[in-house]
Amino acid sequence: MVVFLVATSGGAVALALMALNENINLFYSPADIADGKAPVGQLIRAGGMVVNGSVKRSTTDLTVNFVISDLKSAEVPVQYEGILPDLFREGQGVIARGVLNEKGVFVAEEVLAKHDENYMPPEVADVLAEAHKETTAVSGKTL
């Protein structure tokens, strides 16, 4: 009876861990994606600032192509088919959920934009803060 309970409990825990592992979608910055640290073909989240002048809308369907950046040198092209959030625009922070394809294009299935002037997704804020620290360290200025 004890062996049966231990085996059943172990099996249940193993199945629960496998289910949780499959539902995790990790966040990657544009630098991580450009460096090849992001997995290809797996559901992930990517975030950064939409590069000014990069938004290209299709004239035949709802496809939108744009580029996200970490405000350093890393940029990642994003392709999204659907209606973008009302607050989506160039120069704003976004987080996209989707899959990185073999060509290095992030194919998003969902795009989230910041909802007011005071909010920025924590992951994007961290990436931008790191970029700001490196920029000020290079220029020698302290804020």
C-alpha positions as CSV (number, residue, x, y, z in Angstrom):
1,M,0.0,0.0,0.0
2,V,2.8,2.4,0.9
3,V,4.7,1.7,-2.3
4,F,1.5,2.3,-4.3
5,L,1.0,5.7,-2.6
6,V,4.6,6.7,-3.2
7,A,4.5,5.7,-6.8
8,T,1.2,7.5,-7.4
9,S,2.4,10.6,-5.7
10,G,5.6,10.6,-7.6
11,G,3.8,10.2,-10.9
12,A,1.4,13.1,-10.1
13,V,4.2,15.4,-9.2
14,A,6.1,14.5,-12.3
15,L,3.1,15.2,-14.5
16,A,2.5,18.5,-12.7
17,L,6.1,19.6,-13.2
18,M,6.0,18.7,-16.9
19,A,2.8,20.7,-17.4
20,L,4.2,23.7,-15.6
21,N,7.4,23.5,-17.7
22,E,5.5,23.5,-21.0
23,N,3.5,26.6,-19.9
24,I,6.4,28.7,-19.0
25,N,7.2,31.4,-21.5
26,L,10.4,33.2,-20.6
27,F,11.2,36.9,-21.3
28,Y,14.1,37.7,-23.6
29,S,15.6,41.1,-24.3
30,P,16.5,42.1,-27.8
31,A,20.2,41.6,-26.9
32,D,19.5,38.1,-25.7
33,I,17.7,37.3,-29.0
34,A,20.4,38.9,-31.1
35,D,23.1,36.9,-29.2
36,G,21.3,33.6,-29.9
37,K,20.3,33.0,-26.3
38,A,16.5,32.7,-27.2
39,P,15.2,29.3,-28.3
40,V,14.0,29.0,-31.9
41,G,10.5,27.6,-32.3
42,Q,9.5,27.9,-28.7
43,L,6.9,30.3,-27.2
44,I,8.7,33.2,-25.5
45,R,8.1,36.8,-24.6
46,A,10.3,39.6,-26.0
47,G,10.2,43.3,-25.1
48,G,11.8,46.6,-25.9
49,M,11.1,49.9,-27.4
50,V,9.5,50.2,-30.9
51,V,12.1,51.8,-33.1
52,N,11.0,55.1,-34.7
53,G,10.3,54.7,-38.4
54,S,10.2,50.9,-38.3
55,V,6.4,50.2,-38.3
56,K,5.3,48.9,-41.7
57,R,1.7,48.0,-42.2
58,S,0.5,45.7,-45.0
59,T,-2.0,47.1,-47.5
60,T,-3.7,43.8,-48.1
61,D,-4.1,42.3,-44.6
62,L,-3.6,43.0,-40.9
63,T,0.2,42.1,-41.0
64,V,2.4,44.7,-39.2
65,N,6.2,44.5,-39.2
66,F,8.3,46.6,-36.8
67,V,11.6,46.5,-34.9
68,I,12.1,46.4,-31.2
69,S,15.3,47.6,-29.6
70,D,17.0,47.7,-26.1
71,L,18.3,51.2,-26.9
72,K,21.8,49.8,-27.3
73,S,22.8,48.1,-30.5
74,A,20.5,45.1,-30.5
75,E,17.4,45.2,-32.7
76,V,14.9,42.4,-33.4
77,P,12.4,42.4,-36.3
78,V,8.8,41.5,-35.2
79,Q,6.0,40.3,-37.4
80,Y,2.4,40.5,-36.1
81,E,-0.9,39.7,-37.8
82,G,-3.8,41.3,-36.0
83,I,-5.1,44.5,-34.6
84,L,-2.5,46.3,-32.4
85,P,-3.4,47.8,-29.1
86,D,-4.7,51.4,-29.3
87,L,-1.6,52.7,-27.4
88,F,0.9,51.0,-29.7
89,R,3.2,53.5,-31.4
90,E,6.8,54.1,-32.3
91,G,9.1,55.0,-29.4
92,Q,6.9,53.2,-26.8
93,G,7.7,50.1,-24.8
94,V,6.0,46.8,-25.8
95,I,6.1,43.1,-24.8
96,A,5.2,40.6,-27.5
97,R,4.5,36.9,-27.0
98,G,5.3,34.6,-29.9
99,V,7.9,32.4,-31.5
100,L,11.4,33.2,-32.9
101,N,11.7,31.7,-36.4
102,E,14.8,30.4,-38.1
103,K,15.4,33.7,-39.9
104,G,15.6,35.6,-36.7
105,V,12.2,37.2,-37.0
106,F,10.0,37.2,-33.9
107,V,6.5,36.1,-35.0
108,A,4.2,37.5,-32.4
109,E,0.8,36.2,-31.5
110,E,0.1,38.9,-29.0
111,V,1.4,42.4,-28.5
112,L,1.0,44.4,-25.3
113,A,1.7,48.2,-25.1
114,K,2.1,50.3,-22.0
115,H,-1.3,51.6,-20.8
116,D,-0.4,55.0,-19.5
117,E,2.5,57.4,-19.2
118,N,3.6,56.1,-15.8
119,Y,3.6,52.3,-16.5
120,M,6.3,50.3,-18.3
121,P,6.5,46.5,-18.1
122,P,9.1,45.5,-15.5
123,E,11.1,43.5,-18.0
124,V,11.3,46.4,-20.5
125,A,12.1,48.8,-17.7
126,D,15.0,46.6,-16.5
127,V,16.5,46.4,-20.1
128,L,16.2,50.1,-20.6
129,A,17.7,50.9,-17.1
130,E,20.7,48.6,-18.0
131,A,21.1,50.4,-21.3
132,H,21.0,53.8,-19.6
133,K,23.6,52.7,-17.0
134,E,26.0,51.6,-19.8
135,T,25.4,54.8,-21.8
136,T,26.2,57.0,-18.8
137,A,29.2,54.9,-17.9
138,V,30.6,55.4,-21.4
139,S,29.9,59.1,-21.5
140,G,31.2,59.6,-17.9
141,K,28.2,61.5,-16.8
142,T,26.4,60.9,-13.6
143,L,22.7,61.7,-13.1
